[in-house]
């Protein structure tokens, strides 16, 4: 066996998950006219996935816009974004004000004539009645314009809502992703909140693994991580630690970390099993023996120590694996000689001859 100072490497296994996964649903009801993606397709952000019939939405929008134009015209506004700064400037109020002013002037003039004894009482009564009527009409016009201002806001909101519904007839990809599932077909009638697609973003892809709690001081975000998979023997994928759980699982004495692994070709798939390796800055003096010198017998690991040509079987505890070497954490002192060949024929008390090198 050998004792060597080596940087501690954390090795663990875990599962791959999408970086993001969403279900795309319809926001309006209608018949599906187009479906432009299917299982496995890569779609860019903003790509048209589904087009829903927009005929009813266009009719409703035209009706709402016409009603809004009528309100704008009565308020003397030319555009939807224009506002009434003073309701007295509205055409209906200005017209009522002009008629009120004319009636008021006539009323005052006839009143002066009556006071001078040269005006008729009938003309005075008529002028006063006309003035009172125009005054009431002016107040009505003010109230109508106030109501029109509120109606304009209401109609503007309806128009914007209807425009949104019209936009919602085109269902777009929210981000660059792969299609995990297509759930609708052309000609199908869908209601609001009907699931249309399942999308996954897999570049980068997330890896979740458990790390022993004793390694917590040596794990940090941004730390490099290497990943290997059985399906890609001999190939190493690289990434960085992204998130670290703030809690330890008391039953396993581990905590969860998530790493982001570069996956530009989409070779790594969510749900896959992966092996991870994290090289830390922790340097430890490790007792190492060749893996060929460790036997697993009846639930325990054993090595065969040779001293003065006599074999002694010892139970040991295994730590990490470094290539063809295994770390021994308990059972040896670090000075022993360990048999590495024909160990299946050895037991305590057996005599052996140590080959000279």
C-alpha positions as CSV (number, residue, x, y, z in Angstrom):
1,X,0.0,0.0,0.0
2,X,1.0,3.6,-0.4
3,X,0.3,6.8,1.5
4,X,0.0,9.8,-0.7
5,X,-1.0,13.5,-0.4
6,X,-3.8,14.1,-2.9
7,X,-6.4,16.7,-3.5
8,X,-9.8,15.4,-2.3
9,X,-12.1,14.5,-5.2
10,X,-15.8,14.3,-4.5
11,X,-17.4,11.5,-6.6
12,X,-21.1,11.1,-6.6
13,X,-24.0,10.0,-8.9
14,X,-27.1,11.9,-9.7
15,X,-29.8,12.6,-12.2
16,X,-30.1,15.2,-15.1
17,X,-32.9,17.6,-15.2
18,X,-34.0,20.3,-17.7
19,X,-32.8,23.8,-17.0
20,X,-36.4,24.9,-17.6
21,X,-39.6,23.0,-18.3
22,X,-42.9,24.5,-19.1
23,X,-46.3,23.5,-20.3
24,X,-47.6,26.0,-23.0
25,X,-51.4,26.5,-22.8
26,X,-53.9,28.4,-24.8
27,X,-55.2,31.6,-23.4
28,X,-58.3,31.8,-25.6
29,X,-60.7,29.3,-27.1
30,X,-60.9,28.4,-30.8
31,X,-60.1,25.9,-33.5
32,X,-56.5,25.0,-34.2
33,X,-55.4,26.1,-37.7
34,X,-51.7,25.4,-37.6
35,X,-49.3,23.3,-35.5
36,X,-45.7,24.0,-36.4
37,X,-43.6,21.8,-34.1
38,X,-43.5,18.2,-32.9
39,X,-41.6,15.9,-30.6
40,X,-37.9,16.5,-30.5
41,X,-38.0,19.7,-32.6
42,X,-35.8,22.6,-31.5
43,X,-37.7,25.9,-31.5
44,X,-36.3,29.4,-31.1
45,X,-37.6,32.0,-28.7
46,X,-40.7,33.7,-30.4
47,X,-41.2,30.8,-32.8
48,X,-44.9,30.2,-33.8
49,X,-46.0,26.9,-32.3
50,X,-49.8,27.1,-32.8
51,X,-52.2,29.3,-34.6
52,X,-55.8,29.5,-33.4
53,X,-58.7,30.8,-35.5
54,X,-58.9,34.6,-35.0
55,X,-62.1,35.4,-37.0
56,X,-64.3,36.1,-33.9
57,X,-61.5,38.1,-32.2
58,X,-61.1,40.3,-35.3
59,X,-64.9,41.0,-35.4
60,X,-64.9,41.9,-31.7
61,X,-61.9,44.1,-32.0
62,X,-63.5,46.0,-35.0
63,X,-66.7,46.6,-32.9
64,X,-64.8,47.8,-29.9
65,X,-62.6,50.1,-31.9
66,X,-65.6,51.6,-33.6
67,X,-67.2,52.3,-30.3
68,X,-64.0,53.9,-29.0
69,X,-63.8,56.1,-32.1
70,X,-67.3,57.4,-31.4
71,X,-66.3,58.3,-27.8
72,X,-63.1,60.0,-29.0
73,X,-65.1,62.1,-31.6
74,X,-67.5,63.3,-28.9
75,X,-64.6,64.3,-26.7
76,X,-62.8,66.1,-29.6
77,X,-59.8,63.7,-29.4
78,X,-58.0,62.4,-32.5
79,X,-56.0,59.6,-31.0
80,X,-56.4,56.8,-28.4
81,X,-53.6,58.2,-26.3
82,X,-55.0,61.7,-26.3
83,X,-56.5,62.9,-23.0
84,X,-59.1,65.6,-22.0
85,X,-57.2,68.2,-20.0
86,X,-60.2,70.3,-19.3
87,X,-63.8,69.0,-19.8
88,X,-64.9,72.5,-20.6
89,X,-62.9,72.2,-23.9
90,X,-65.0,69.2,-25.1
91,X,-67.2,70.1,-28.1
92,X,-70.5,69.3,-26.4
93,X,-69.6,71.5,-23.4
94,X,-68.4,74.3,-25.6
95,X,-71.6,74.2,-27.6
96,X,-73.8,74.2,-24.4
97,X,-71.6,77.0,-23.0
98,X,-72.1,79.1,-26.1
99,X,-75.9,78.6,-26.0
100,X,-75.9,79.4,-22.2
101,X,-73.9,82.6,-22.8
102,X,-76.3,83.8,-25.5
103,X,-79.4,83.0,-23.3
104,X,-77.7,84.8,-20.3
105,X,-77.0,87.9,-22.4
106,X,-80.6,88.0,-23.7
107,X,-82.0,87.5,-20.2
108,X,-79.9,90.3,-18.7
109,X,-80.8,92.7,-21.6
110,X,-84.5,92.1,-21.3
111,X,-84.3,92.3,-17.5
112,X,-82.7,95.8,-17.8
113,X,-85.6,96.9,-20.2
114,X,-88.2,95.6,-17.8
115,X,-86.5,97.5,-14.9
116,X,-86.7,100.7,-17.2
117,X,-90.4,100.0,-17.8
118,X,-90.0,99.5,-21.5
119,X,-89.8,95.7,-21.7
120,X,-92.7,93.2,-21.8
121,X,-93.2,90.7,-19.0
122,X,-93.8,87.9,-21.5
123,X,-90.4,88.4,-23.1
124,X,-88.8,88.5,-19.7
125,X,-90.4,85.2,-18.7
126,X,-89.4,83.6,-22.0
127,X,-85.8,84.8,-21.6
128,X,-85.5,83.6,-18.1
129,X,-87.0,80.2,-18.9
130,X,-84.6,79.9,-21.8
131,X,-81.7,80.9,-19.6
132,X,-82.7,78.3,-16.9
133,X,-83.0,75.6,-19.7
134,X,-79.6,76.4,-21.1
135,X,-78.0,76.4,-17.7
136,X,-79.4,73.0,-17.0
137,X,-78.3,71.8,-20.4
138,X,-74.8,73.1,-19.7
139,X,-74.7,71.1,-16.4
140,X,-75.9,68.0,-18.2
141,X,-73.2,68.5,-20.9
142,X,-70.5,68.7,-18.1
143,X,-71.8,65.4,-16.6
144,X,-72.0,63.7,-19.9
145,X,-68.4,64.6,-20.7
146,X,-67.3,63.4,-17.3
147,X,-69.0,60.1,-18.1
148,X,-67.5,60.1,-21.6
149,X,-64.0,60.4,-20.1
150,X,-64.7,57.3,-18.0
151,X,-66.3,55.6,-21.0
152,X,-63.2,56.3,-23.0
153,X,-61.0,54.7,-20.4
154,X,-63.3,51.7,-20.3
155,X,-63.4,51.3,-24.1
156,X,-59.7,51.8,-24.3
157,X,-59.2,48.9,-21.8
158,X,-61.7,46.7,-23.8
159,X,-59.8,47.5,-27.1
160,X,-56.4,46.6,-25.5
161,X,-57.9,43.4,-24.0
162,X,-59.3,42.4,-27.4
163,X,-56.0,43.2,-29.1
164,X,-54.3,40.9,-26.6
165,X,-56.8,38.2,-27.4
166,X,-56.1,38.6,-31.1
167,X,-52.4,38.3,-30.4
168,X,-53.1,35.2,-28.2
169,X,-54.4,33.4,-31.3
170,X,-50.7,33.0,-32.2
171,X,-49.0,30.9,-29.5
172,X,-45.2,31.5,-29.4
173,X,-42.3,29.8,-27.8
174,X,-41.3,31.8,-24.6
175,X,-37.6,30.7,-25.0
176,X,-35.3,28.6,-27.1
177,X,-36.2,25.0,-26.2
178,X,-36.9,21.4,-27.4
179,X,-40.4,20.0,-27.8
180,X,-40.9,17.3,-25.1
181,X,-44.6,16.7,-26.1
182,X,-47.1,17.9,-28.6
183,X,-50.6,17.7,-27.1
184,X,-53.0,19.1,-29.9
185,X,-53.8,18.5,-33.6
186,X,-54.9,20.7,-36.5
187,X,-58.7,21.1,-36.5
188,X,-59.0,20.5,-32.7
189,X,-61.2,22.9,-30.8
190,X,-59.5,24.1,-27.6
191,X,-60.8,26.1,-24.7
192,X,-58.8,28.5,-22.6
193,X,-56.0,26.9,-20.5
194,X,-55.8,23.8,-22.7
195,X,-52.3,22.3,-22.7
196,X,-50.7,22.6,-26.2
197,X,-47.0,21.8,-25.8
198,X,-44.5,20.7,-23.2
199,X,-41.1,22.4,-23.8
200,X,-37.8,21.8,-22.1
201,X,-34.6,23.9,-22.2
202,X,-31.6,21.5,-21.9
203,X,-28.6,23.8,-22.7
204,X,-27.3,24.0,-20.1
205,X,-28.7,21.0,-18.4
206,X,-29.0,20.6,-14.6
207,X,-27.3,17.8,-12.7
208,X,-28.5,17.2,-9.1
209,X,-26.2,15.1,-6.8
210,X,-25.8,14.4,-3.1
211,X,-22.5,15.4,-1.4
212,X,-21.3,14.1,2.0
213,X,-21.8,16.8,4.7
214,X,-18.1,16.6,5.7
215,X,-17.2,18.1,2.4
216,X,-19.4,21.2,2.8
217,X,-16.4,23.5,3.5
218,X,-14.9,22.5,0.2
219,X,-17.8,23.0,-2.1
220,X,-18.7,26.4,-3.5
221,X,-20.7,27.8,-6.4
222,X,-18.8,28.3,-9.6
223,X,-16.5,25.3,-8.8
224,X,-15.8,23.1,-11.9
225,X,-17.4,19.7,-12.2
226,X,-16.8,16.8,-14.6
227,X,-19.6,14.5,-15.6
228,X,-19.4,11.1,-17.3
229,X,-22.2,8.8,-18.5
230,X,-22.3,5.2,-19.5
231,X,-23.9,6.1,-22.9
232,X,-20.9,8.3,-23.7
233,X,-18.0,6.1,-22.5
234,X,-14.7,7.9,-22.6
235,X,-16.2,11.3,-23.0
236,X,-16.3,13.9,-20.2
237,X,-18.8,16.7,-20.0
238,X,-17.9,19.9,-18.0
239,X,-19.9,22.4,-16.1
240,X,-19.9,24.4,-12.8
241,X,-21.7,24.2,-9.5
242,X,-24.8,26.4,-9.7
243,X,-26.7,26.0,-6.4
244,X,-26.0,24.5,-3.0
245,X,-28.7,23.4,-0.6
246,X,-28.6,25.2,2.8
247,X,-29.8,22.0,4.6
248,X,-28.4,18.5,5.2
249,X,-30.6,15.4,4.9
250,X,-30.4,14.0,8.4
251,X,-31.1,10.4,7.2
252,X,-28.3,10.3,4.6
253,X,-26.0,13.0,6.0
254,X,-25.7,14.6,2.6
255,X,-26.7,17.8,1.1
256,X,-27.8,18.5,-2.5
257,X,-25.9,20.5,-5.1
258,X,-27.0,21.4,-8.6
259,X,-24.6,22.0,-11.4
260,X,-25.1,23.4,-14.9
261,X,-23.5,21.3,-17.6
262,X,-22.9,22.6,-21.1
263,X,-25.0,20.7,-23.6
264,X,-25.0,22.6,-26.9
265,X,-25.6,19.5,-29.0
266,X,-28.4,18.3,-26.8
267,X,-26.7,14.9,-26.3
268,X,-27.5,14.8,-22.5
269,X,-31.1,14.0,-21.8
270,X,-33.1,14.9,-18.7
271,X,-33.8,11.8,-16.5
272,X,-30.4,10.2,-17.4
273,X,-28.1,8.8,-14.7
274,X,-24.7,10.5,-14.5
275,X,-21.5,10.3,-12.5
276,X,-19.9,13.5,-11.2
277,X,-16.4,14.3,-10.1
278,X,-15.5,17.5,-8.2
279,X,-11.9,18.3,-7.5
280,X,-11.6,20.3,-4.3
281,X,-8.7,22.3,-2.7
282,X,-8.6,20.0,0.3
283,X,-5.3,18.1,0.4
284,X,-5.4,14.9,2.4
285,X,-2.9,12.1,3.2
286,X,-4.6,9.0,2.0
287,X,-3.9,5.3,2.5
288,X,-4.2,3.7,-0.9
289,X,-4.2,0.1,-1.9
290,X,-4.7,-1.4,-5.4
291,X,-8.4,-2.3,-5.9
292,X,-7.3,-5.8,-6.8
293,X,-6.1,-6.2,-3.2
294,X,-9.6,-5.7,-1.7
295,X,-12.1,-8.5,-1.4
296,X,-15.8,-8.2,-0.5
297,X,-16.7,-11.2,1.7
298,X,-20.0,-11.6,3.6
299,X,-20.9,-8.0,3.7
300,X,-17.4,-6.6,4.6
301,X,-14.3,-5.5,2.8
302,X,-11.1,-7.3,3.6
303,X,-7.4,-6.9,2.7
304,X,-4.7,-9.5,3.3
305,X,-1.7,-8.0,5.2
306,X,1.6,-9.9,4.8
307,X,4.1,-9.8,7.6
308,X,7.2,-12.0,7.8
309,X,5.6,-14.3,5.2
310,X,2.4,-14.8,7.2
311,X,-1.1,-13.6,6.0
312,X,-3.5,-11.7,8.3
313,X,-7.0,-10.9,7.0
314,X,-8.3,-7.5,8.1
315,X,-11.6,-5.8,7.8
316,X,-11.3,-2.4,6.3
317,X,-13.5,0.5,5.4
318,X,-13.3,1.9,1.9
319,X,-13.4,5.6,1.0
320,X,-13.0,7.1,-2.5
321,X,-11.6,5.5,-5.6
322,X,-8.7,7.1,-7.4
323,X,-8.3,5.2,-10.7
324,X,-7.1,1.7,-9.8
325,X,-6.5,2.6,-6.2
326,X,-9.0,2.5,-3.2
327,X,-8.8,4.7,-0.2
328,X,-8.7,2.8,3.1
329,X,-10.3,4.9,5.9
330,X,-10.1,2.3,8.7
331,X,-8.3,-0.9,9.4
332,X,-4.7,-0.1,8.4
333,X,-1.9,2.1,9.7
334,X,-0.3,2.9,6.4
335,X,2.9,0.8,6.8
336,X,1.6,-2.6,5.9
337,X,2.3,-4.7,2.9
338,X,-0.9,-5.9,1.2
339,X,-1.3,-8.9,-1.1
340,X,-2.7,-8.0,-4.5
341,X,-2.7,-11.3,-6.4
342,X,-4.5,-14.6,-5.8
343,X,-6.3,-13.1,-2.8
344,X,-9.2,-15.5,-3.2
345,X,-6.8,-18.3,-2.0
346,X,-5.6,-16.5,1.1
347,X,-6.7,-16.5,4.7
348,X,-5.3,-15.7,8.2
349,X,-2.3,-17.8,9.0
350,X,-1.5,-18.8,5.4
351,X,2.2,-18.6,4.5
352,X,3.2,-16.8,1.3
353,X,6.4,-15.9,-0.4
354,X,6.7,-12.2,-1.3
355,X,7.9,-11.7,-4.9
356,X,10.9,-9.4,-5.1
357,X,10.7,-6.5,-7.6
